[in-house]
Amino acid sequence: MAMVEGGWLSARYETVFEHIADGIASGRLAPGTRLAGERKLADDLGVSRETVRQGLQMAEQAGLIVRIATRGTFVAPPRVDQDLGVMDAFDSTVRHLQLKPAYRLLDVTRVRATREQAHLLDIGHNDELLSVQVLGLGSGLPLAYYESVLPERVAARLPAKPPWGTKATYQVAAAALGTTALSVSQEFDAVAIPQNLSQSLQVSPKSPGFKTVSLFTVEDSPIELRTAWYPGSRYRFRVSRQIRIAD
């Protein structure tokens, strides 16, 4: 029987799960390979379609496969291994995995600053902000959902048609300000992916994920506040730290 996080698989799901896991381990199922449909898998493995569905669900929870609406079920790419000690641009990180990075602009609108946003961005409560929502993709697979707000002093410097679909929001803002000298402070939380974002990220509602809140600054002046959500099955965060031993 196969061991996965949470315990042993029952025999009903084991055939389907091990078929996928063994195929990935042997190289027969490479990242991005589209799996056969439920009916064919059921016929090939001699199990019911319900058993196939449950086995696929287990494989998805284990991060072995991803399901993309209207396209099918695919072998998952390697997890994004993100070192918290260094912040690389999303496109650089994705290219390192041999995937094709892309940004999909979802929405651009004007909003009023909440008290927390005003405090962090050093502006007045209810001041106008530019809100930008972007989906980060790797070879068509959603890897991150970004929601950024920029103060008017930054938004006013943006070009008439900002290149939101080609760069990270903070890169667009920095270019508009004529600088590359950025700093960032970040907070990380383990969360359940909000239901309203699950469809965009193509994960089950309330599935495990990570949430980061990032404040980008130039010479101590805040230029962007960004909240990002990452599916837990597609990301792994790590950090190296020094050990302090008390005398």
C-alpha positions in Angstrom: 0.0 0.0 0.0 1.2 3.6 -0.7 1.9 6.0 2.1 0.8 9.7 1.7 0.5 12.5 4.1 -2.4 11.7 6.4 -2.1 7.9 6.4 -2.3 4.8 4.3 -4.4 4.8 1.1 -7.3 2.2 1.1 -7.1 -0.5 -1.6 -9.9 1.2 -3.6 -7.7 4.2 -4.4 -4.3 2.5 -4.3 -4.4 1.2 -7.9 -5.1 4.6 -9.4 -2.7 6.5 -7.1 0.2 4.1 -7.6 -0.4 4.1 -11.4 0.2 7.8 -11.4 3.0 7.8 -8.8 4.9 5.0 -10.5 4.5 6.6 -13.9 6.0 9.9 -12.6 8.9 8.1 -10.7 9.8 6.1 -13.8 9.7 9.1 -16.1 6.8 7.6 -18.2 4.6 10.5 -17.1 6.6 13.6 -17.5 5.6 17.0 -16.1 2.8 18.4 -18.2 1.6 15.1 -19.5 -2.1 14.9 -19.9 -3.7 11.9 -18.2 -6.3 9.8 -19.9 -9.9 10.5 -19.1 -11.7 8.9 -16.1 -13.5 6.3 -18.3 -10.3 5.1 -20.0 -8.4 5.0 -16.7 -11.2 3.0 -15.2 -11.1 0.5 -18.1 -7.3 0.3 -18.1 -7.0 -0.3 -14.3 -10.1 -2.4 -13.9 -11.8 -0.1 -11.3 -14.9 2.0 -11.2 -15.0 5.6 -12.3 -15.8 6.6 -8.7 -12.6 4.9 -7.6 -10.7 6.7 -10.3 -12.2 10.1 -9.1 -11.1 9.3 -5.5 -7.7 8.2 -6.6 -7.2 11.4 -8.7 -8.3 13.5 -5.8 -5.7 11.8 -3.6 -3.0 12.4 -6.3 -4.1 16.0 -6.6 -3.8 16.5 -2.8 -0.4 14.9 -2.9 0.7 17.5 -5.5 1.2 14.8 -8.2 -1.4 16.2 -10.7 -3.3 19.4 -11.4 -6.7 19.7 -12.9 -7.3 22.6 -15.3 -10.9 23.5 -16.1 -11.9 22.7 -19.7 -8.4 21.3 -20.5 -8.0 18.1 -18.4 -5.8 16.6 -15.8 -2.0 16.9 -16.1 1.1 15.7 -14.3 2.1 18.5 -12.0 5.4 20.4 -12.6 8.0 20.4 -9.9 7.1 22.5 -6.9 8.4 26.1 -6.9 11.2 26.0 -4.3 11.4 29.5 -3.0 14.3 30.6 -0.7 12.9 33.2 1.7 16.3 34.8 2.1 16.3 36.1 -1.5 13.4 37.5 -3.5 13.6 36.6 -7.2 11.1 37.9 -9.7 8.3 35.5 -10.5 9.3 35.0 -14.1 12.9 34.1 -13.1 11.7 31.6 -10.6 9.4 30.0 -13.1 12.0 29.8 -15.9 14.3 28.0 -13.5 11.7 25.2 -13.4 11.8 25.0 -17.3 8.3 26.5 -17.4 7.1 29.5 -19.5 6.2 32.4 -17.2 3.3 34.7 -17.9 1.1 37.3 -16.1 -2.6 37.5 -16.7 -4.1 40.9 -15.8 -7.5 40.3 -14.0 -8.5 43.7 -12.9 -7.4 47.3 -12.5 -9.5 49.7 -10.5 -9.5 52.6 -8.1 -10.2 52.0 -4.5 -10.1 53.9 -1.2 -7.4 53.1 1.4 -8.4 51.2 4.5 -6.8 52.3 7.8 -4.3 49.5 7.6 -3.3 50.3 4.0 -3.1 54.0 4.8 -0.8 53.3 7.8 1.5 51.0 5.8 1.7 53.2 2.7 2.0 56.4 4.7 -1.1 58.1 3.2 -4.4 59.3 4.5 -7.3 57.0 5.4 -9.7 56.9 2.3 -7.0 58.3 0.0 -7.3 56.9 -3.5 -5.3 53.8 -4.4 -4.7 52.0 -7.7 -5.6 48.3 -7.3 -4.1 45.8 -9.7 -5.0 42.1 -9.6 -2.7 39.7 -11.6 -2.5 35.9 -12.0 1.0 34.5 -12.3 1.3 31.4 -14.6 3.9 28.8 -15.4 3.2 27.1 -18.8 -0.5 27.9 -18.3 -0.7 26.6 -14.8 -1.8 29.2 -12.2 1.0 29.5 -9.5 0.2 32.7 -7.7 -2.6 35.3 -7.3 -1.4 38.9 -6.7 -3.4 41.8 -5.4 -1.5 45.0 -5.3 -2.4 48.6 -4.3 -0.3 51.6 -5.2 -0.5 55.1 -3.7 -1.5 58.0 -6.0 2.1 59.4 -5.9 3.2 56.2 -7.7 0.2 55.7 -9.9 0.5 59.2 -11.3 4.0 58.3 -12.6 2.9 55.2 -14.5 2.8 55.3 -18.3 -0.6 55.6 -20.1 -0.6 51.8 -20.7 1.4 50.1 -18.0 2.9 46.7 -19.0 1.0 44.8 -16.3 1.0 41.6 -18.4 4.8 41.4 -18.9 6.3 42.2 -15.5 5.6 42.0 -11.7 3.7 45.0 -10.5 6.6 46.2 -8.3 8.8 46.1 -11.4 6.4 48.3 -13.3 6.2 50.7 -10.4 10.0 50.9 -10.0 10.5 51.5 -13.7 8.0 54.3 -13.6 10.0 55.8 -10.8 13.3 55.3 -12.6 14.9 53.1 -10.0 15.9 49.5 -9.4 16.9 50.1 -5.7 13.9 48.3 -4.1 13.5 46.9 -0.6 10.8 44.6 0.7 9.4 43.5 4.0 7.2 40.4 4.1 4.9 38.4 6.3 4.0 34.8 5.6 1.0 32.8 6.8 -0.2 29.3 6.2 -3.9 29.7 5.1 -6.8 28.0 3.3 -7.1 29.4 -0.2 -10.2 31.7 -0.2 -13.2 30.4 -2.1 -13.4 33.5 -4.3 -9.8 32.8 -5.5 -9.9 29.0 -5.9 -11.3 29.1 -9.4 -8.6 31.5 -10.6 -5.9 29.3 -9.0 -7.6 26.1 -10.2 -7.6 24.5 -6.8 -10.3 23.2 -4.5 -11.9 25.8 -2.2 -10.2 26.0 1.2 -7.2 23.9 0.0 -3.9 24.6 1.9 -1.9 27.5 0.7 0.4 30.3 1.6 -0.4 34.0 1.9 2.3 36.8 1.9 1.9 40.5 2.5 4.7 42.5 1.0 5.5 46.1 1.4 7.9 47.5 -1.3 9.8 50.6 -0.6 12.3 52.9 -2.4 14.5 54.9 -0.1 12.1 54.1 2.8 9.2 55.4 0.9 6.4 52.8 0.4 5.5 52.3 -3.3 3.3 49.2 -3.2 1.5 46.9 -0.8 0.9 43.4 -2.3 -1.0 40.5 -1.0 -0.3 37.2 -2.7 -1.7 33.7 -2.4 0.2 30.5 -3.4 -1.3 27.0 -3.7 0.4 24.8 -1.1 0.6 21.9 -3.6 2.7 24.0 -6.0 5.0 25.9 -3.7 7.6 25.1 -1.1 9.2 27.9 1.0 12.5 27.5 2.8 14.8 29.7 4.8 18.3 29.3 6.3 18.9 30.8 9.7 21.7 31.1 12.2 21.3 29.4 15.5 21.7 31.6 18.6 22.8 29.6 21.7 22.4 31.4 25.0 25.5 31.3 27.3 
